[in-house]
Amino acid sequence: MRKIVVSEFLSLDGVMEGPGNQGKFELAGWTMPYWNTEIGKFKKEELFDCNCLLLGRITYQGFAEAWPSRKDEQGFADRMNSIPKYVASTTLKQLDWNNSHLISGHLAGEVMMLKEKSGKDILVAGSSVLIQTLMAHDLIDEFRLLLYPVILGSGKRLFKDGSFKKLKEVEAKALGKSVMLLKYR
């Protein structure tokens, strides 16, 4: 059975919203001053070690706007554009980005069917509402959190009030001087 892996950029106060420069979040781009080759290497390995992406509507729309026109020598953009993408949405009717598939029915059941297929991990990025639903159905197998030395004070948080869950630490290591990679199951 494949694992569902949630990979997030996270501020010290638990905010996951607007890590890149795009979007309407007032503090968008808060990870950018800390980007380094170690983070880039980790994100590339993570993307190439999965079979597909599982995304919520807002993250999908942001990615679908940004990635199709990008190119890079490392092949990251090609991988993003070619990998199967499963999108949880009750409002979208059509997905135009290459190799995208709509999940509009019973989310937990459809995600369980994805997990039961053979292959590598299913990677979730962004997608706060989707993650809350996956947590409620105990479908997340691993959290990979890149913890940044910033306190944002507002924004969408990864963990909502009352979402208690005891996790087991798998790994903790620095990616450069300021960012920590924390893995939990």
Secondary structure as UniProt FT lines:
FT   STRAND          4..11
FT   TURN            12..13
FT   TURN            26..31
FT   HELIX           32..34
FT   HELIX           37..48
FT   STRAND          50..56
FT   HELIX           57..66
FT   TURN            68..69
FT   TURN            73..74
FT   HELIX           76..82
FT   STRAND          85..88
FT   TURN            98..99
FT   STRAND          100..103
FT   HELIX           107..116
FT   STRAND          121..125
FT   HELIX           128..136
FT   TURN            137..138
FT   STRAND          142..148
FT   TURN            161..162
FT   STRAND          169..175
FT   TURN            176..178
FT   STRAND          179..184
//
